[in-house]
Each structure stands twice: as C-alpha cells, then as structure tokens.
Amino acid sequence: MHSALRRLSFVGLLFTLLYTVQAQPKPNTTNRTTVDTAKPWAYWWWMGSAVTEDGIRQNLRDYAKAGLGGVHVIPIYGVKGYEQQFVPFMSNRWLQLLDYTLQQATALGMGVDLTLGTGWPYGGPQVKPDMAAQQFQVQEYPFQPGQTIRRADLTGKGDIVAITAFTNTGDTLVVPAPVGPDVLWQAENRSGKVYVLRMFPTGQQVKRAAPGGEGPVLDHFDTEAVQTYLQGFNKLKTYFANKPYKIRAVYNDSYEAYGANWTQRFLTEFNQRRGYDLRRYLPVLQKKDPLSITEKRILGDYHATIADLLRDAFTKTWTNWAKQQGYLVRNEAHGSPGNLLDLYALSDMPETEYFGSKPFDIPGYRIDPSYEESRFGRPEPLILKFASSSANVAGKPLVSSETSTWLADHFKVSLAQIKPIIDESFISGINHVFYHGIPYSPPGEAWPGWLFYASTNYNQQSHFWQDFPELNRYIADCQRLLQTGKPDGDVLLYFPIHDLWHSPGTSGGTHALDVHANANRWLLGRPIGQTAADLQRQGFQYDYISDLQLTQCRPAANGSVTTSGGATYKVIVVPPTEFLPLETLQTLDKLAKQGVKLLFVKNRPSLVAGYNQVVNRQKALETLNQQMTGRSRVAADVVQGLTDWQIRREPMVDNGLAFIRKKQADGWQYFVSNLQNKYNTGRIRLAVNANSIELVDPLHQRRGFVPKEPVGAGTIEIPLTLAPGESVFINAFESTRKGSPWSGQPLAESGYSLSGDWLIRFVDGAPALPKPITTNKLVSWTTLGDTATQYFSGTARYSLSFTVPDNLLNGQNLWLDLGDVREVAEVRLNGQPVGKAWSLPYRLPLPTGLLKPQNTLEVDVRNLSFNRMRYLDTQKVPWRKFYDINMVDIQYKPFDASKRPPVESGLLGPVRLVAEQR
C-alpha cells in the first residue's frame, strides 16, 4: 500500500501537520470540558479505594504518557493485606483523594468520570429496605363455599399487595383489604381460586462493592428511592464548588438488578399509565406460553409499565439530577427491561459494550479457545448500533463503549486481537472508546500487581504496556476524524419492542435486553434482527428508532424525515411486526400523509398493543391500515422495497468490506475496514456524487488522492488496496481538490524468503532470561532451548544476516512481511529503525535505499505474559490476593495457569521481502 514517499523520515511529521490543519474537530458543545475525547479513556478500578497521592500521581502520568485521554473512577473490592489502607467510599479522605485525582488529571490534560456508587448496579448502605429492589410473587389457592383463608395458610415471604378471588361462576372479586388481622378471605357460597400478590426485596447486594459501598441494590422503579439515593452525592457539588476542575461525567453501569420486577407504587402507576386495574388479571403475571391474545396484551402492558418506570423514575431522575449538578451523563442502558433506544437517548453519551471474543475471518486472527460463545454470545454490530442510533437520532455527538471485556483470558490478550474489535466498533458508530480496563496498582508492587477479575488488563503490568501507545495513537487519530462527522443514514428502522413485551419474560419475569448470550432472544433471532442484518449485508446505512422517538420526527424535503436531533433519513422501515400501539401507527400515518416514505416489510401490523379499550383501538388500527394503503408500501423483501424506491446502498459490502459513512461540510467521510478474507486489492464503488477522493491511512499516518470514475447516477469507482485486517478513511469531497497522490500499490503475491541461521537472544523479561538460541527454523521459542523458554515473558531479539538478489535493489518499493508474530515486532535493518508491527497483517514498508546486497535484520519480539504466569502458579506464588471474585478465568472458573500449556511466542514467520506491483 505504501510507496517511496512513506520511506522518508519526515512523512510522519507531514501527516501530523496536514491532519492538524484539515481534520481538527469543531468544539464539542455537548462535552463542556477541554479534555481530549479523541484519545481513548479507560475504566480505572480503585481496589478498596486503597489509593495514595503518590500512586495517583505516578499512575496518571503513566497513563497520559501512554496516550490516554481520561479515566473513569470505579471503586471496587479490595486487596488482601491492605485492609488498613482501605478508604471508605465518599468519606472525607476519599473525597480528598478524588480531589487530588482531578488536580493531577487536569494538569495532564486528562478528564475524569465517576460512577455514582461502587461496583454495580447502583446501591449501597444508604439504600434502606423500603428503597431496595423488589420482586413479586403470585400465589394461587383454591377455595370452597364457606371456606376461610387465613394469613397462616399462605406460606411465603413479603408483604401482601393484592388479593383477587376468581369464582367458578366467572366473577372476579378484588379484595379491598383483609377481613381481619388473620382472615384474608371469607368465601361465601361459591368456589374458585384466590390469587395473592406479594412483594419482597430481591435481596441482591451491590456486586464487587468497595469498602463503604456495600449494601442492597436500589429500586430503579421508585422515583423517591432514586432521589433519596442521589441526595447522598450532592456533597460532590459542594466539595468541588470553588475548584478550578470538576468531574466531567457521571456513569451508570449496565443494568444488572437481577429479579427486580416490581415496586411499591406499581399497581397505581399501572392504572394511571395503562387505564385499568391489573389486580383483576393477577394470574396472567405468572403464566407462560401458550397465551391467549388477551393475556399477551395484559403482559405487554406490564412490560410497558416496567419500561416506563425505568425511564421516568430512574433514568430521567438521574439525568436531570446530573444536569443540575453540572455533570454530563454516560449510561449503559443495556441489560435492562426498558426500551434501550429511549434510555440511551436521555444521556449525553450513550454507552454500549463490546463483550467477548469473535472469530474474525482475518488470516492469523486468533480467539481464545476457552471462550464459550454458547454461554456468553458473540459480539454483534447490530446490538452496538442501538447506542449509536440513539445518539444519531437525538443529536448526541459522542457514543462510548465499554471495550474488550473478556476478549480473552487473563494474560493472553494481544494488541492484534484488540484492533479489529476497535475497527468494528467504529463502523458501528462508536467514537469514544473506554478500555475495560485499568486496575489501580501501587508503584513498585510486585508483578502481576493488582488485578481486576475480568480481563483485559491495560495497566503498567500488562505485557503490551510498552507498545500500548501504538494502539492509543491509532484510536486517537481515528476518533479525531470520526467525531467531526454527522449522521448520514438513509433508513430509519422501527424497533418493534411491543412484540417482545407481549410475551413472557425470562429474567425475573422481565425482558432484559442485554449484549451477551440472550441477544438472540430479543433481537438476532427475531424479524427485527433479520431485517437489520439484511440492511447491513446489503450496504444500507440505517439507525433504529423507537415509538417515542417517532413522535418527535418531522417531514423533510423529497419524502425524507428529520429526527429530533436534526438527522435526516430517506425512508422509515417497519419490519415484520405483530403488535403495534395505535398511537405509533397514527404517527406513521401522519408522516406518510406529509409525504414521508414509509415501507412495511411483509405485512402491516395486525394487532393493537395493550389491553385497555382493546375493541375500539383494534378497530381503529384495522381502519387505519386500510386507509394507509395508498400512502405507504408493503414489500415482501426489505432490500427489494428499498431498491424500488431507489434508496442508495454501498456496493463495497459486496467485496466483503464494512463501513460507516458520515456527512462532512464538503462531502462525505467513510471509515472502511476489511474484517473478512474476501478482498485485497481492486476497485470499489461509493454511492456518492464526489469530485475528489482522498484516502487517509491512520495506522501508517499517510494520506493522498486517488482518481475516481463515474459509473452511474450517484456512484463513483476508485482503486483501493486494503488487506484483511486493515482500515482506511475515504474523504469524498463535493468540491474539486488537489493534493499529493495516493501512492500505495498492491503487493506481489510472491516474495523473497529470508532464510539462514537466526540468533535469538533474550534481552529483557522474567522470570529469567533463557540462554541464546541459534536456529534455522522459525517456531515458537517455547519449543527451543531449555525449559526457561516455556516460562519466559518479555523481549527476544532475532538477528539474521542475509543477502538479496540484484533485482531487489533496483529502487522498487519493498515491504518486510513478518508472517506470524507472537505478539509485537520492532524491526531494525542494517542498524536503522524500520517500524513496529503490532496488528494484522504484520508487515512494514522498507525505507528507500536501506536494503543492501548484504544485510543484518534485527527483530525485537514481545510475547504475552501467560507463560510467566505459568511459572508463578507452578511455584505456588500467592498472587491471588483479591476479595470478592478471586480469581476466575474466562469461563468463571478458578484461574490456574500451571495446568495449561505454554502459549506460542516469538517470530514464527515466514519472513519475506515483498515488492509493490508497478
């Protein structure tokens, strides 16, 4: 891809200067601080909050030097043996340490976010029993004429909330109150069943709580409970009132209030929001499939009420409080029983999560074989897009992500594994990466230092710390560009959550919309997921939209529609949907009357959602469906329907390339990534009318213009070489621009193999330096030399003397292809630096003139630290010293590296010189 220009030493500086002039983002008015949001940030776990000023200062300086833009403070469980240094959460000493953190971070140009609590979810000692998360239970008791049902007859815990009797003659009797202290129901001359609704605390405590943060989980459905909880954090505003620095944003972790499905005022809220008395239908709350249509509608109303309460009682209350306190808000809405789109939209920075491993079809890409996809699921862009869709629809410029959680087991994550998930996150609309994460570890603490129970570890004890700045610079260069663009989707895809809600829940009776294994149940395995996948596979750029967000849309020119945040789309698509609120169909019809293109896939929704006044509303839905025939379309296939309407698609997906397209002031910006093994070099098409095309390579810091050729209305074709694993920005300008030509050429398929005797010297690492090795075969160093190589983690220097034929010295552009590297290679040729290869494909351009007839190649290779951990576990070194979850592997089983084989390490090759085609 690179030419002789890339070989010149000043090109990196040239790129930086051009980048600064042409690609600096405009000030972000939503992010009301001066911190750098282009640089990646990180979760910063304060273990036991046993932090010190010296430790804070040194750690933050290290993080800033490595290229981080900010930290997110999360107090969690402590380290054994340091109990005397634990600092209770929100104590005066804790606030002093947070103050010092903000001082130091501000001086370094870094930002600081804060979780409003310890561990997750929200909760703690301030949560009294009447504020704690609640669940319900419906108990069934048969009765005969004249039978007395007494309190003593009812086994079970909790408070009785409602009693309803259903007689065999068809009557339903809601018991207003117990007859007496002991008598709950006195049957008369009829038989039947009594249903008793009880409410009781879930009993869940805060997970991974820090000292001073232990306690019950908060009732997220109770406004008063949430308000009372937040009052405990008002002292933050008071404490920092006169400081020249402040917390940038407060954060809520993914909703993991297990079993919570009720609240004290639920029946009142249900009646007010749904228009009828749920006590008359208590049996429905405990029923499973098969359900009648009526039962489904009642269940749908229950789920809709839970979602409303999560939005209003918790999310709105919290975000309004944060605004009054002067904080921005980051919210992980996933895992909750609410509509993710509405919850994400209430925050300044919707935050998704990239959890687990994924088998990218990139040659050389590895996943941890211990990762259980059947248990944890597979990371999926269709889910990541819920956060970015809400941001695009609502006009929020930053979309964050908890990134690389459990990407692989402890001590086994490489930078080459991280980069593709970063690229896929960018394509999914993420532009504010948060690493998961960095455990605070005291300076001087013996390796492996303090560790969080879940990988990936990004702190100074990580095996990739020395090379960490390479990843951070790449992310910063990408996000600096991605944060300048605006949404440029064509399709608004309605999210039919009522179809899900009209079915029995699974997580404590609710529908938890998580990002892990259950995603197939609520998205991927449903018609909405199939429609979204079709759109993505065919190159249509889309965003999800909710019922509530649709009500805030307005018509735009040429049949388009504009959202509340100012983003404009060409069509609204409703996937196959069964239950739809009448109000949503009325909104869609209103927009269609105003000229907005509306496409139903396969069918129009046939059933009205909800039970109140169902006969009249069902009739109204059917009438409206008939009236909409002339102003909306129904297509058997979403792709064909959009094609008939001439909605643009990006043909590059046919080449196996993934993309995101954004609108710029003078055209469009594409970020294109090759995450498959279908494309390498050729010509791709862009569905835009552009007059100038510039390519920007953020990994190797170069840019240049390429020719374009019109191939039809609104479509151009450009040359592009992009190997699997590589990514590039494409700036498609509407104006005519000129600049240096893009000089990259495809590489020849064959190359000149470097062979001979390699000298391997172990120059830095632990537990001990193995003896030098000479070999003529590149294999894992764990299979060579003495047993010390099986435990070594660090740097080994590979040296080779070689000659080259004259035809490689004729000025052609050459690349050094290192083949398989475990895990990072730093290369010098004839004593001069060539570069560092840390991601797939492992290859570097050779500076012009550096290659001679006789040459010396040196490759410093750094491996993973897993083999060193094998040594510690073999020697029974007591490094497992953490409270709470101590210490588990990727399958949540006790971690013991001594029982596992060593991981391959070193330069595995083959090593070749490859020429660019002329």
N, C-alpha and C positions, 0 to 999 in steps of 0.2 A: 504493500500500500504506500510505502514511503519512497521518496526519491533522494537525489543527492542533496537537495536543499535541506532535508531533515538532518543530514550529517553535520552541518555547520553548527558550531558551538553556540552561536548567538540565536538560534531559532527558538529555543525556549523563551528567551527574553523577548524576541519579536512577537511570539504568540501572546505573551502576557500583556505587552503594550497594546496590541490590536484588540485583545479581549477586553482590556480595561476601557478602551475608547468606544468600542462598538457594542459591548454586551452588558454594561453595568445596569442593574435593575433600577427602576424608579423607586423612590422612597415608599416603603410599605406603610400605609397609614393605619392598617389594622394592627401591625406589630409596632406598638408605641414605644419602642426602645431603639437603641443604637446598636444592639448586638447583631452579630452576623448569623443570619438564618440559612445562608448558603452552606456554611460548614456543617458537617454532621454534629449532632448533640448526642448525649448518652445518659441513660439511667445511671444514677450514682447512688449505690446502696450504702447507707450508713449502718454498718453492722453493730447493733447495740448502741448506736449513736456514740460509740467509743472513739470519737474523732478528737483531734487536738489541733491547735492553731498551726503548729509546725507541720503536722501531717496535711492539713488542708492546704496550706501554702505550697508545699512541695508537690502534692498531687495535682493541684490546679495548674501549676507551672508546667508540669509534665504533660498534662492534657492539652494545654494551649500550644506547647511546642510541637506536639504530635498532630495538631490541626483540628482540634475540636472547637466548636463554636459556643458550647454551653453544656451545662449539666442539669439533671433533674434529680433533686434530692428525694430519696425514699428511705426513711428509717425502717430497718427490719430487725430480725432476730440477731442475737449477739454471738460472740466467740468465747468459748470456754477458756477460763483462766484470766479473762479480762473483766470480770464482773465489777471490780472496783472502779473501772473506768467507764462503765455504762452511764449514760446521761439520759434521764427520763425525758420523754417526748414533751415538748412545749414548756419545759421548766425554764427558769431564768438562765441557767447555764446553757441549755440547748439553744435558746434564742441568741445568746452571745456568740455561740459557735456558728449559727446561721448568719448572724450579722457579719462575722469575720469572713465567712464564705462569700457573701455579697461584696464586701470590700475588695477581696483579692480577685474575684471574678471580674468585677468592674475594671479594675486596674489592668487586667489582661485582655479586656475587650470581650469577655465571655458573659453569657446570660445564665440565669438560674431560675428554674421552675421548681415547684414544690407540690408534692402530694398532700392533700388535706387529711392526713391520718398516717398510720404506719401500716406496712403490709397492704392488704386489700381484703375485701372491699371496705368501704367506709364503716367505721365503728370504733369502739374503744371504751374506756372507763366512764366517759360521760354519758354513754347510752344506758339509760335506766330501763328496767323491764318493760315499761309501757312504751318505750321508744324502739325496742328491738324488733328485728324482722319476725314476721308472723306467718303462720300457715294455718290451713283449715282442715277439718275432717268432718265428713258427713257420715253419721251412724244411722243404721236402719233397725227399727224394732217393730215387729208385728204386734197387733193388739186385738183383743176380742171384746165383744159387748160387755160393758161394765168394768173392764179392766182398769186398774190404776197403775200408771207408770211412774215410778219414783226415781229420784235422783240416784239412789243407791243401786238402782237397776242398770244404770249407764256406766259402764267401765270406760275409762279413757281420761286423758288429761286435758286441761284447758278450760276456758270459760264457755258456757253455752251462749251462743249468739242468737240462735233462732230455732224454733220448733215448729214443724209443719206436719199436720196429720192428713193422710190421704185415705179416704174411706173406700170400701169396695163398691159403694154406690156411686162413686165418681165425684164426690165432694172433696174440696181442698180447704182445709181449715188452718190458717196461720194462727198459732197460739200466741197471744199478745204477751203473756208473762206466766211464769209458773203459778200454779194454783196456790201453793204454799211453800214453806221452806224445803219440804221434802218432795211433795207431789208436783210432778211436772205436767201430767196429762191424765185427765179422768175421762175415759171413754164412756159414751152413753150407750145407745142401742145399736151401734154399728161396729163392724170390724174393719180392719185395714192395716196401715203401716204408719208409724211415726218416724220422721226424719229429723235428727238433731244435728245442728251445725255448731261445731266447736272451733274456737280459735285459741292457739297457743304459740309461744315463741319457738322458732326453729331450733334454738339452742346453738346456732353457729357462732363461733368466735372469730375474730379477725385472723386471717391467715398470715403467717410469717410476721406476726406483730413484733414491734420493737419494745424495749422496756418503756413503760409509761403509756403504751398504746394498746395494751391488752384489754379486751372486753367484747361484749356482744356486737354483732353486725347490726347496722342501722336499718330501721324500717324505711325503705326508699319510697313507700307509697303514702307516707303520712307527712303532710306539709309541716305541721307543728314539730314533729320529731326532727325533720331536716333542719328547720330553722333553729331549733334549740342546739342541734349538733354544730351548726355553723357559728353560732354565737361564741363558742369556745375559741374560735380563730380570729375574732375581732381584735384580739390583743396584738396580732401581727401588724395591723394597720397603725395601731397606737405606737408600737415599738419602733416602727420604721418611718413614722410621720415626718421627722425632721432630718432623715438621712438623704444623702445625695444619690442613693441607689435603692432599688426595690426588687422584689420578686417579679419576674416577667409574667408568669402564668401559673395558675393552679390546675391540678390534674385529677382526673378520676379514672381509675383503672377499670379494666373490663369487668362487667357486672358478673359477680360470682356469688350472689346471695342464694345459696342452694336451698331449694324447697320453699322459698318465700313466695306466697301466692295470695296473701290476704292482708288486711289492715283493719283497724278498729272501725273506721267510718266506711268500710267498703259497701255495705248494703245501702247506706244513704247516698253515697256517690253513684252507685249503680242506678238507683231510682232516678236521681237527678239527670244523669247523662243518657240513660237508655229509655227512661219513661215508663218503667213498670217494676213490680216488686219481685225480686229474684227469689224471695223466700217461698214463693208458690211453685218454684221449679228446682228445689234442692236436689232431687235425685239426678238431675242432669249433670251436676258438678262431679259426680263420681262415675259416670258412665263411660264406657269405652265403645269402640266400633263393634257392631254397626249401630249407627244413629239414624234417627228419622230426620227429615229436613227441619222440622220444628226444633228438635233437640240440637241440631247443628247450629241453628240460628241463635238459640239461647247461649250455647257455648261460645259462639262468635262474639256475642255481647259481653260475656265475662272477660274474654281475652282483650277485647277492645277497651274495656274499662281498666284493666290492669295496665295496658299500654298508656292510656290517658293519664293515669295516676303517676306512672313513672316519668312521663313527660312533664306534667304540671307540678306535682308535689316535690319531685326530686330535681329533675334537670333544669326546669325554669327557675325554681327557687335558688338553686346553687349558682346558675349562671348570672341571675340578677344580683345575688349577693356579691359575686366576684366583680361584677361591673361597678357596684357601689364602692367596693374596696379598692378599685383601681387595678385589677388583675385581668389579664387575658385568660382564656379557658381552653384547655386541651381535654377532650373527652373521648374515652374508648367506650362507645355505646354498645359494642357487640357483646354477645353473651347474655343479653337482656331479653325480656319478653315484650319489649316495645318495638315500634317501627324504627329501625336503625336510621332511616333517612331523616325522620323528624328529629330524632335525638342528636344525631351528628350536626344537623343544621343549626342547632341552638348554640353551638360552640364556635369560638374564633378559629380553632384549629381542630377539625375532625381528625381523630386518630384511629387508624386501623392497626392490624397486627400481622406480621409475617412469621408464622409459627411452623417449624418443622422443615423436613427435607423434601426435595423434589428432584426426580431423575431427569434433568435437562438432557436433551439429545445433543450434547456438545462433546465432540471427541475428547476424551481424557477427563471429563467431569465425573466426580465420584460423590456418592451419597453414603451415609453411614448405614451399613447393613443391619444395624441394631434398631434403626428407626422403624416403628410399627405403623405403617400407613393405615392399616385396618383399624387401628386404635385411635390415632391422632389425626387422620385425614391427610390430605395433600394441599399445600398452599395453592390458592386459586385466585387468579386476577379478577374473576367475576365477583369475588367477595371483596377484594381490596377496593374495587370501584364503588362500593357503597359509600365509603368515606369521601372519596374524590368527587363522586356525583353530587353529594350534598353540598360540598364546597362550591362546585361549579354552579349548581342551581341557585344557591343562596349568595353567591358572590364573595366567598371567602378565599383569599389568595394562597393560604398555606394549608397543606394537607400533610399530617405527620403519620409516622408509622413506628410501632414497636417492632424492631427489625432483628431478625436472625435468632429468635428464641428457639432453643433446642435444634439448631441447624445440624449439629452432630453432637456426639458425646463429648464429655469434658476432655480437654487437651487434644482434641482431634479436628478442630475447625481450621481450615486454611483460608487465606485471602482469596484464592482461586474459587473456593466454594461460595464466598460471600458476594463476589461481584455480580454473577448472574441474577441473584435474588434482588440486588440493588437495581439492576437494569430492568427487571420485570416490575419492580415497584414503581420506577419512574414511568414506565409505559402505562401503568395502572393509575397514574395521576398523582403519585406521592412526590412531594418536593421538599420535605423537611424530615430527614431521616433521624431517628433516635435509635442508637445502638442499645441492645439488651444483652449485657450492659457492663458496668464498671463497679466492682465492689471496692469500696474504700479499703486500702490496706496500708498499715503504718510503714513509713520509710524504714528500711532496714529489716523488715520482717522476713524471716527465712522463707525461701520458696517452698510451696507454691503460694504463700501469702494467704490472705483472707479471700474466701471464695463464696459465691452465690450458688445455690443448689442447682440452678439451671444454667446451662451454657447458652450463649457464647461469652467467654471472658475477654474483655477488651482492656484490662488494666495492664500495669507495667510488668506483671508476672507472665503475661501471655507470650507464647512463643513467637507471635508475629509482631510484638511491640516495636521492634527495630524497623520493621517495614510498614507499620501502621500508617505513617504519614502518606505513603503512596496511595492507599485506598482513600484516605481523607481528602487529599488533593483532588482525586478523580471525582469524588462525590461533590465537593465544593464547586468545581468547575461546571459540573452538570447542573446542580441545583441553582447556581447563579443564572444560568440560562433559563431553566425551567420556570423559575419564579418570575420571569419577565413576561411570559406568555399569558394569554387569556383563553378561556374555553372555546373550542371550535368544533363542538359536536353537531351532528345533523339529526340525531334521533333521540327523542325523549321516550324512554321505555318505562311504562307504568309498572310499579311493583304491586302485584295483587295480593297483599298480605291477608286480606279477609278470607281468601280461600284456605290459607293456613289456619287462621283463627277459628274457622268453622269446623275444626277437627279437634279431637282430644290432644292435650299436651303431653309432653314426656318428662319435662324437668320440673318435678313437683306439681304437675298438672298444668304448667305453663309451656309456652313455646320459646325456648331460649335460642336466639339467633346468634350462634357462635361462629368462630372462624376455624373450627377444628373439625373433628370427625363427624359432627351432626349436620354439617353444611349440606350434605346430600339430601337430608330430610326436608330442610326448609328452603333450599334453593336449587342445587345442582340436579336433583332428581325430579324436579317439578317442571311444568311447562315454561315458567318464567326463566328457569335456568337454561332450558333447551333453547329458548328464543334468544337469550343473551349470548349463549355460545355460538349460535348461528350468526348473529350480528358480528361477533368478534372474528370468527373464522373467515367471514366474507369481507372484512375490511370496512364495515360501517362503524363510524365513531359514535358512541351513544353514551347517555347518562341515565341512571334510574331516577324516577320521580314518584313521590308519594301522593296519596289522596289530598292531604293538606297542602302540599306544595303546588298541586294543580290549581287549587283555588286562587293562588297568587299569580298565576300566569295571565298574560295579555296577548292579544293578537299582534303580529308584526307584518311587514310587507311580504307580498308574494306567497301568502299561505303559511308563513312561518309563525313561531310562537316565542315569546320572550318571558323568561322566568323572573322571579323577584330580584335576583341578583344581577339582572341585565344580560344574561347569556341568551342567545337566540338559536333556535333549532328549527329544522325544516319540516318535521313531522312528529306527531305523537303516535306511538305504537302501544296498543293494548294486547298483551299476549293472551293465549287461551285462558279465559277466566270464567269461573262459575258464579261466585258470589261477589256482587259489587254494590256498594252503597248507592242508593238512589241519588244522593247529593253529588257523588262523583260523576255519575252518568249525566246529570244535569249540567255539571261544569264542563264536561267534554262536549256536550251538545251546544252549549253556549259558545264555546271556542270554535266549534265547527261552523255554526251559523255566521261567525265573524270571519270565516274563510280559512281557518287553520286546518291543515291536512291532518286527518285522523284515520288511522289504519287499525282495524281489528284483525287479529290472527285467528283463522279458522272459524270463529263464531263470536257473536256478541254475547256478553254475559246474560245468562238466562234467569238467574235468581237474585232477588234483592237481599242484601246483607242485613242481618239483625231481625229481631222478632217483633218489636213494637209496631202496632198498626200494620202488620205484615200484609194483610189482604189489600188494603188501599195502596200501599207502597209497591207491592208486587205488580198490581195492575198498572200503576204509573210507569214502572220500569218497562213493562212489555209495550205499553203505548209509545213510550219514548224510543224504544228500539225500532219500532216500525217507522216512526217519523224521521229517524236519523238515516234511513236507507239512502236517501238522495244526497246527503251531505257528509257521508263517511263511506269508507270502503271496508270490505271484508275480503281477505286473501287467505288462500289455503296454505300459503308459504310466505313467511315474512320477507325473505330475500326477493322472491318474485314480486311481492307487493311493492317493496321499495324500488325495485328496478323499474316497474311500470310507471312509478311516479318520478323516475329519473333522479332519485336520491343518490348522491355520489358515494362511491366506495373506493378504497385504496387498493389497487391491484397488487401492491407489493406483498400482500399476505399470500398470494398465490405462489410466491417464491419462498415462503416459509419465514418471512420477516415479520417481526412485531413492531408496532409503532404507537406513538401518540402524536397528534397534530394540534398545534396551538396557533392562535391568531396573534400576529405582531402588527405594529403600526404600518409596516411596509410589506405586508405579505403574510407568510406562514412559517412556523418553526416545527420541524419534525425531529423527534428523537426516535431513531431506528435501531433495533437490536436484533442480532441474529442468535436466537436461543435454540435453534434447531440445526440439523445437519443436512439441510436441503439446498443451501445456497452458498456460493463462494464469490463468484465474480460474474458480471454480465451487465444487463441493463434493466432498470426498474422504472415503473411508471408512478407519477404523482398526480393526484386528482385535483390540480390547482392550475390557474392561469398565472404563470410566473414568467418573468422575463430574464431573471438572473438566478443562478443556483450556486450557493456556497456550501461547501462541506466543512464541518468543524469536528476534529478528532480530539475529544477531551482526554483520552488516555495518553496519547503521544504529543499533545499540545501543538497541533498544527491546523492550518486551515487553507482553503484555496477554492477557486471557482472551477466548475465543470461546465461543459457545453450541454445545452438542452435542445430537445427536438419535439415540436408539437406532433401529437399522434391522434388528435381528435379534439372535439369540443371539450375544453376544460381539462385536458390531460396532456402532460408532457412526459418525455422519457429522458433519463440521464444514465450515464455509466456509473457503476458502483462496484467496488470490491470490498467485501465485508465477510471475513471468515467467521465460522461458528465461534461464538463467544465474544465477538467484537460488537461495538456500538458506535454510532456516529450521529451528529446533528446535521440536519439539512435545512439551511435557510433559503426559503423560496421567496425572493423579492419580487414585488409587482413592478418596481422601477428597474431601470437598466443600470446595473452596477458593474464596475470593473475592479480587478484585483489580481493578485498572484494566482496563477493557475494551480489547480489541484494536481499534484504530480504523482500520485500513487498509481501503481500499475499492478496487475495480478502477478502472483509468483508462479514460477515454473513448477510443474508437478514433480519433477525430479530434482535432485540436488547432489552436491558433492559431500559424501560422508567423511567425517573426520574420525580417523582410527589411529590406533597406536597404544602405547603404554600410558595410562593415566596414573598420575601420582595423587593420592588422596591424603591430605594432612588435616587433622582435626585441630582447628586453631582456637576455638572458643566454645565453651559449653560445660555441661555437667551430666552425670556425677563425676566423671573422669574423662580425660582425653585419651581416646584409643591410640594405639601406635599407628604410624603411617602405613598405607597400603598401596601397593602397585598392582594394577590390573589392566588387562586389555579388553575387558568386558564390562559394560556399564550395567550394573544391577544394584539392588538395594544394598547399602553398606551394612545393613544388619546381617547379611549373609556372608560378609567378608571379614577377615581379620579375627581378632579374639572376641570373647563374649562381651567385652566392653562396648562394642558397636551396637549390641542389641538394646542397650540402655541409654545410649548417648542422645542428648538433645542439645543442639547448638549449630555451629557453623563448621563445615568441612570445605577445604579448598581443593578443587580439582584442577590439576595442571596437565597440559598436553602440548608437546611440540609437534608441529605438523608442517608439511609443505603443501603448496597448491599448484595446480597446472597454470600455464600462462594465460589460458582463455578466461580465467577468473580475475586477471589483473588488467583487463582492458577498459576499465572505467565504468563497467556496468554496475548497477545498484544491486547490492547483495544484502541478504538477511542471514542472521545466525538463528537457525531453528534448533532449539534445545530438546525437542521431543517431550518426554515425560520428566517433570521436575517435582520433587517432593521436599520443599514446597515453594521456596523462593530462590531465585538465582541472580546474583550480582556479577556482572561479566566485565572482564578486562582483556583486551587484546594487545599484545606487544606493550604491556605496561600502561595502556591508555584505557580509561573507562568507556564502556560501550552502553551500559544502562542496566536496569534492574527489571527482570521478568517475574511478575507476581500473579499474573492471571492468564487464563487460556485465550489464545494459544501462546505457548511460551516461546516467543521469538522476538528478536531485536534487529533493527536496521544497523548495518555496519557503517561507521563514518567513512566517507570517501577518502581513499588513499591510505587507510590504516592497515589494510591487508598487504602482506609482503610475500615474496616467494617462500621464506622461512618464517614461521610464526610461533608465538607462545600464547596459548589461551589459558586464562585462569577464570574459574567459575566458583564463586563462594555460594554454597548451598546451605540454607537453613531449613531444618525439618520441624516436625511437630514435637510437642513435649510429652506425648503419651508414653514413649519408651522410657523417659526419665521417671515418669510416674510409676511405671512397672517396677523400676528399681526401688523406689520408696516403699511401695506396697510389698515387694519381696522382702525388704529389710524390716518390715513392720514399723516404719517410721510413723509416729502418731500425728499425722497432719489433719485428720478428721476431728475437728475441734469446734464444730458449729452446733448451735442449738437448733431446735425445730426439726428440719429435714436434713439429716446428716449421715451420709452424703449419698445421693442417688445417681444412677446413670440415666440414659435417655429413655429407658423403659421403667423408670421409677423403682428400680431395684437397687439394693446396696451396691455401691461402686467399689470394685476391686480390680485394679489393673493387672495384678500379678497373675490372674487367671486367664489372661488374654495374650495372644501372640503379639510380637512387636509389629508396629506399622512400618511399611516400606519408607525408606528415607534416602535422600541423595539425588544425584543426577542419573536418571535411568535411560535417557536418550531415546532414540539415536540422535546424535548431534550432526547437523548438516549445514552446509552453506547453500543457500537457495537464491537464485538470481530473479530479479523482476523481468517480466516479459517486455520486449521492446515493440 
